[in-house]
Amino acid sequence: MSASPVLQQLALRMWLRESATFANYVSGSNAQVVTALQQACSGGSERFIYLWGSEGVGKSHLLQAACHAATEEGSVYLPLNEPGLAPEMFEGLEQMAVVAVDNLESVAGQREWETALFHLYNRIRDQGNGVLLIAANQPLAGVALTLPDLRSRLAWGLVFQLHTLSDAEKLAALQQRAHQRGFELSEEVGRYLLRHYQRDMSALFELLELLDQRSLAQQRRLTIPFVKEVIGSES
C-alpha cells in the first residue's frame, strides 16, 4: 500500500520547516551525529538511527534536515506529539527514502502505536531501501515502551545522544540565524538573550523571529532596551 498523498502533503507542508537544514545547524559536540545522518540520507549503509536528548538540543531540526536532504526521493516527517495522528499513518511509508518519527515518548505505552511502528521497522528492513530515523527525549531504556520486540529493533541501529550547545555555540547559532533572516545580532544583545531568556534553542529561535518582526514593524534597531520591551510584553 503506497503512502497517502494527503499524508505526504500534511507531513511536508504542515510540520516541515524550511529553515531546518543541515547547513544552518550549529553542531557543537554533535558533529558525529550530523555526519551519520548525512551519510544515511545519501545512500550510506546505516538505515536505522535513534536520537535522544533534552528539549531544545535540535532533535526535530535534524530530523527535518534529513527530510529536506531526501526531498527528491520522498520523505515524511511525523511528530507524534501532534494531535490527530493515528497508527495507520505508518502504512506504506517503507517506500519513502527517509521516514523521520519524532517524539516517540508521546506514544510509548500505547500498544497500537508501538505495534504499527514495529511493523514499519520490519517492512523498511525487509522491503524498502529507505532510512528510519526516530527521536525521543530519553535513551531507549528510559522510554516507557511496552513492546519488547520494538525496543530491541530500535537498539539494532545507531544510537546517539544529542548534547546541549555551550553558550558560545548558542550565541553563534543565534547570530547565524539572524544573518539568514537579513539582520545582524550583536554579541551584546545575543549574550543578553542567553542571560535573561529561556536557554533552549527552540525558544531562543522563536524569540529571535519575534524580535525581527517587531523591529521591522516599529522601525527600531535591535538593542537591549528594545529586547527588554518585547520580552516584557510577552510575559
Secondary structure, DSSP 8 states (H G I E B T S, - for coil): ----HHHHHIIIIIS--TT--STT---GGGHHHHHHHHHHHTT-S--EEEEE-STTSSHHHHHHHHHHHTTTT-EEEEETTSTT--GGGGTTGGGSSEEEEE-GGGTTT-HHHHHHHHHHHHHHHHT---EEEEEESS-GGGS----HHHHHHHHHSEEEE-----HHHHHHHHHHHHHHTT----HHHHHHHHHHS--SHHHHHHHHHHHHHHHHHHT----HHHHHHHHHHH-
